[in-house]
């Protein structure tokens, strides 16, 4: 029994500690503190490649951060634990405080103390009107207050008195603030369970004179997760609930300042939510940064852009292979980009699969939309401006096993360095090419740089709880403003008939929170009841303001 009693006592104390307001504030502070690594370090749910780059650049601290789940902060066990404790603490604070607030709201205003003169706000005077008229006037002035009347037998000083309270909404706003926090956390957590988000790169037409026509499809249909380049969703989303629609990217437009800083991005697209509708019936719109297209709850954002060079490889037998591949910007200011192309030789030249794998062509290098040559030899490709005004391509040409038929997934932006280290890929030459320029390498293989096109990166997002997150956030902010501006205060008025006519009136006020703004309101109330300002001098007036 003693063990059970001790355990019960310990659980009760733990519950009281967890549901105290101080603990809730500490947990809220810890939650804010725990979010800092998520803002400073790359996160896997945002970009796996950035996390891997960080691990490669920090071989000592990177694995330590990884074991501490600092690359998965918002899904880590310790972050979820803090959120769970905060939810329990807030709910534990809200429920008993709501009950106390309801009882306080329905309770009768407390009786006036025996000595009103000891109150922080006090005034008294004798008026010529009768007690009933003064009482009616006081009730009229306090019609929005909770008012209770006490007979001389009930009053502590043995005189008829009125007690009034106002500002109950302050506590209500305080409760709504906590409800808003809980609702916001629940909305965000529920949204992470059912959301989906994906990115897709679409090569579009460009207005540059160096642009090559885009022969591949410029359409994207939101019908399957397999259509995305990158797709992630909540654990309760199985991939079958995508909102069906299609978009056709017509172009990508950008304006730059003379410094190269972007002044604006736009993309003209057509779209439809009827997958069977003819192309000429699709609606036209223009996407811009922070101006997404909204389709039945889904949002289509213009997220970024880049360039896709096109290269044609001609084998000695005259057969050609043309490939347009998006490159990744390595300099977001000048859009110097890097990437890889892999070409499989014609089957007729190498009937044997093993021979064909040893004669694949791989290109790896940089693309500059506006070329600028530097370095000691003057042949190091750089970019001086982000628009395609004078493009150039600088690439290393490899021959050998590029991994095309290995069945292993490969990075589309970099070559597998193990293939080069093991000698399976042999470097033939390093070339610098401008649009239309062609070079012949060992074996009679010709490599021609045709030009480039511009691609746009679109993000499709859906979060069905977004409206609820907005509503709860607005409730939280509005309730916070209300709890800071609404003041809880009390007023007592004692009325006593005077021999010979008239009524002795004594008024006292008390602020339950702080007195900011309560003094002028009390003065106006006194002036209305007594007929003169409490600061006025008079034989029958007395104001004792200790505040």
N, C-alpha and C positions, 0 to 999 in steps of 0.2 A: 504493500500500500504506500509506503514512504517513497519507493522508487517511482510509482505511478504519479503520486502527488508532486514529486520533484520534477518529473518530466512535464507534467501539466503546467506547472509554474513556469518552467523554462520556455515552453511553447507559447504561453500567454505573454511573457515578457518579450520574446522574439517577435511575436505578432504586433505588439504595441510599438516596438522599435521600428519594425518594417513599415508600419502604416502611419508613422508620425510624419508631420510636414517637414521636419528637419531632414529625415532620411530621404524623402522624395526629392528635396532640393539637392542633396548630396549625390543621389543617383542621376539626377538630371545633369549635374555638373560633370560627373564621370562619363556620361553618355556623350557630352560635347567633347570632352577630352579624348575619349576613345575614337572619335570620328576624325581626329587630326591626321593619324597615319593614312587614313583612306583618302585624304585630300593631297597629301604630300607624296605618297608612293603610288606607282601604277597598280591598277586592280585587274585581276584576271577576268572579271565579268565585263570589263570595258575593253581591254586589249591584252590578249595573251602574248602577243609579240613584244609589246613594251615590257611586260614582266620578264620575258626571257632575255631581252636586251639588258635589263637591269641586273639580272642574275649573272649574265656573262661579263658585265662590266664590274661587278662587285662579287668576286668569288668567295670572299671571306664573310662579309656581313649578309650577303644575299641569302644564302641557305639558312642563316639564323633568323632573318626576318620571315623567311618562308615557314620555318617551323613554328614561329609565333603567330602565324596566320595573318601577317601584316599585308599580304597581297590579296587577301580575301576578307578584309576587315568587316564588311557589313553582313557577311554570312558566317563569320567566325563564331566559335562556341562561346568565347568570353563576351563578345558584343551582344549576342542573342541572350546571354544570361543577364547582362545589365538591363536590356530592354524588358525582359520578363519580370525581373525584380521591380523595375520602375512601374510597369503596368500593375503589378500586385499592390505596390505601395500607393499608387494613385487611386486605384479602386478602393483600397482599404481606407484611404482618407475621405473619399467622396461619400461613400455610403453612410457612415455614422454622422458625418457633418451635414449631410442632407437631412437626416432624421432630426438632428438638433436644430437645423434651420427651420424645418417645418414646425417643430414644437415652439420655437421662439416666435415664429410668424403668427401663430394662432394664440399665443399667450397674451394675457391682458397687460398693458403697460404698467410698469411697477409704480407703486404709490410714491408720493412726494416724500422726501426726507423731512425730519422734524424742523431743521433749520435751513431754510432755503438760502439764507444770506451767506452760507458757507460754500455755495456752488460757484464755479468759475464765472458764470454769467448770471447777473442778478439785477433786478430793478423792482421798485415798488412805488406806489402812488395811490392817491385817493381820487376817484372819479365821481362825477355828479350823478351818473345814471344808476339805476337799480341793479341788483345782483342778477336778476333774470336776463336783463338786457345785455349786461356784460358777458354772461355765460353764452348767450346766443351769438354774440359777436365773436367770442373766442372760438366757439365751435365752427363758425363760418370761416374764420381765418385758418383753422386747422382741419379743414374738411378733407385734405389729402393725407392727413396723418392718422395713425392708429390712436384713437382717443378713448380714454376711460374716465368715468366720473366716480369720485369717492365722497361719501357722505361724511358729515362731521364725526360720526361714530367710527368710520373706517379710516379716516385720515389720522396721521400720526400726531398732528398738531391740533386736532379737534376742530378743524375748519373745513368747509366744503372746498374740494380741489379737483382740478382736471389734470390728468397725466397724458402726455402725447409722445409718441415715438415715430421716427421716420428714418429711412435709409436701410430698410431690410433688403432692398435690392442689391446692396453692396455685397452682402454675403451670398446672394443668389448669383451675382456676377462672378464671384470667386469660385463658386461651385461649377458654373458653366465654363470657366477658364480651365479647370481641371478636366471636366468632361471633354472639352475641345482637344486638350492634349491627348487624352486617351483615344478619342475618336480619330485624331490625326495619325497616331501611331498604328491603330488598327487598320485604318484605310491604307496607309503605306505598306503595312505588312501584308494585307490581303491583296493589294495590287501586285506585290512581288510574287505572289503565289499564282496569279492567273494572267499576268501580262505576257506579251510577246513583242520582240523587237528584232529587226533584221536590217542589214545593209546590203546594197547591191550596187555594183559599178556598171554603168551603161555608157558605152562609147557613143558620142554624139557627133554631129557635124559641126565644123568650125568655119568661121568667116575668114580665117587666115589664108593668104595666098599659098602657103606651104602645106595646107591641110590636104590630106588625101580623102577621097570619098569613102564613107563607111559602108561596107558591104554586109557586115553582120547585123543582126536584128537589134533595133533600138527600143524594143518593147520589153516590158516586164509585167508579169501577171502575178498577183498575190493569191496564188492557188495552192502552193505547196512550200514547205520549208526548204525543199531541195532547190528552189528557184533563187534562193538568196546566196550571196557569197559568205555572209556571216549571219547566223541566226541563233538567238537565245530566247528562252521562255521560262516562265515559272513552272514549278514542279507539278501544278495541277492543269497545265495546258498540254494537251497531247498532240498538238499540231493539226488537228482536223477542224478547228474552229476559226480558220483564217477568213477574214472578210474578203469575198471575191471581188476583185477589180483589176483593171489593167491600165497601165500608163505607157505612153509612147513619148520618149525624150527627143525633141526636135533639135535642140541645140543647147549650148552652154555659153553664156555671155558674162564678161567681166570687165570692170573698169578699174584702172590703176592710177595712182598719183605718180608724179615724176620720180618720186623716191622708190617706186615699186610697191608701195603699200596699197592693198586692195581698197577700193572705194565702194565696191558693190558687186554681188554675184546674182545672176538670174539664169533661169532655165525655163524655156517655153516647152510645155508638154500638153498633150491631149490625153483624156482619160475617160473611162466608162465603168459603171458598175454592172452593166449588162454584157456578159461575155459573148453573147451571140449577136450583139449589135454591129452593124456595118461600120467600117472605119470612118466614113464621112459623117457619121452621126455622133462621134465622140466630142466631148466638150473641151474647149481650149482654156488654158490658164497659164499663169506665170508664177513659178516658185521663186522665192527670194529668201535670204537669210532671215530666220525668225518669222517667216510668213508661210507656214505649211499649207498643203492641200488637205482638207478634212473630208473623209469619205466614210460615212456611217460609223463614226467613232474612231476610225484609223486616221493617223496623221502621217503625211508624206513630207519629209524635210529634205531640203537641199543642204547636204552636210559638208561637201567638199568637192574637190576636182583635181585633175592631174592630166598627164599626157600619155598617149599610147602610140609609140613609134611603130612604123610598118617597115619590115625588111623582107626582101625577096632573095631566096637562095636558088641559084641555078647550077645543076649538076652537069658534068661533062656530056651526058647523053641528051642534054637539052631540056630535061624535065625541071620544073620549078616548084618551089613551095613558098607561099607568101603567108606571113604571119603578122598580125597586129596585136601587141601585148601591152597592157597598162603597166607603167613604171610607177614606183613609189617615190613621192617627193622626199628628198633628203634635206632640202633647204626650203622651208615654207615661205621664205621671203622672195627668192629668185626662182624657185621651182626647178632647181637642178635635181634631176630624178635618176634613180637607179633601177635596174631590172634585168631580167634574163629572158632569152628566147631559146627554145630547143626545137630542132628539126630532125625528123626521121627521113633517111634517104629513100629514094624510089626502090620499091621491091624488085623491079626488073634488073637493077644494077647489082643487087646483092640478094639472090634468091634464098641463101642460107640465113636464117634468123641470127645466128651468132655473128656472122660477118656484118649483117646490117646493124647490129647493136654496136659494133666496134667502129662504125663509120657515121655515127650520128654527129650532128653539128650543134654546138652550144655557143651562144653569144651572151656575154655578160659585160655590162658597162654603164655609162651615164648618158643621159639626154639633157640637152640645154635648150630651152625655148628661144633664148636670145644668147647665142654663143659668144663667149669671151675666152680667148686663149691666154694662158699664163704659164707660170713655172719657168725654170731655168732654160728649158728647151723650147719654150713657147708653144708646146703642144698639149698642155694640161687643160682639159675642157672645164670651163666654169660657165656660169650663167649670170648675165648682168641685168636681166629684166624678166618678169614672170609671164609676159605675153609672148606668143609665138611670132616674133618678128624676124629672127634669123637663126633657125634651129640647126643643130648639129648633133651627131651621135659619135661617141667614142667607146669602142667595145673591144674586148679580148675575144678572139675566135678560138674555140676549142674543137677538137675532133676526137671521137672515141665513144665510150659508153656514157651517155648523158642521163641514164636512168629512166628513159621513156618506157621501156618494156619490162621494168623490174617489178611492177605492181606496188611499189612503195610510194606513198604520198610525198610530194616535194614542194618546197617553198617556191612560189612563182616569182619571187624577187631576188633570190640568191641561189647560186649553184651549191651543190653538196661538196663541201671542201674535202671530204674523205675521198671522193672519186678523183680529185686532182692530186691529193697526197699519195694515193695508191697507184697513180700513173694510168688510171683508166681513161682519164681525159687529158689529152696532150694539147698544150697551147701552141697554135699555129702562128698567130700574128696579132698585133694590136693595131687597130685602124681608127682613123678619124674621118668621118663621112658627113657630107652635107646632102640635102635633098637631091635625089637623082644621081648621086655619085656612086660608082661601082668599083669594086676591087676584086682581083683574082688571087686566091690563096693557093697553097700547095695542093696539088691534086686536080687543078683545073676547076675548082669550085668558085663560083662568082657570088659575091655578096653585095646587094644593092640596097641603099637606104632610100626608100620611096618618099618618106615624109612622115607626118604624124597627124593624129586626130586628138581631140580633147575629150576627156570623159568626165562624167559627173557622178558623184557618190550620193545615192539617195538612201534615206533611212525611213523605214516604215515602223511605226510604233502604235501599240494599242494598250491602254490601261483602263479597264472599265470602272475602276474605283477613283479615277482622277477627279470627278465631280464631287464625290464624297470627301476626298482630301481637301478640295478647295472650300467646301462648306464648313468642315470642321476647323480649318485654319481661320476662316473668317469669324466663326463663333469664338474661337480662342482669342483672337486679337480684339474683337469687339468687347468680349467679357473682360479682358485685361484692362481696356480703356475704362469700362464702366466701374470696375473694382477700384481703380485709381481716382476716379472723379466723384463717385457717389459717396456721401458721408453719412455715417450713422450718428443721430443726435436725439436728445430728449428735451422736452419742455414741461415744466410744471407751472400751473397757475392756481393760486389760492385766492378765494373770494370770501370776503366777510362784510356783512352790512355794518354801516356806520350810524351811530345814534344821531338823529337829526337829518338823515338822508345821505345817500351816496353809498359807495362801495369801496372798501379797501382792497387793492389788488397787489399781489406779490407774485413776481414772475422770476423763474430761474431756468437756466439752460445748461446742458452738459453735452459735450461732443464725445461720442463713444470711441472715435478714432483720433483724428487730429482736428485742430480748430481752424485750419485754413479755410477761409470763406464763410465760416459759421458766425463770426462776429457781426458782419453787416446784415446777415439774415436775421439774427436775433434782434439787432437794433431796429430793423424794419418792423418786426413783429411787435416789439414793445411800443413803438411809435403808433402802430395801428390800434393797439389795445388801450394805451394810456392817453393817446392824443397828443403826445409830445415826445421828442427824441430823448432817449435815456441819458444823453450827454448834457441835456439842458439842466441848468440849475433851477431848483424850485424847492419850496418849503416841504412839500410832501414827497419829493423824489429822492431816491437813494439808489445809486448804482455801485455795486461792488464787483468790479471786474478784476479778478486776480490773475487773469491769463496774461 
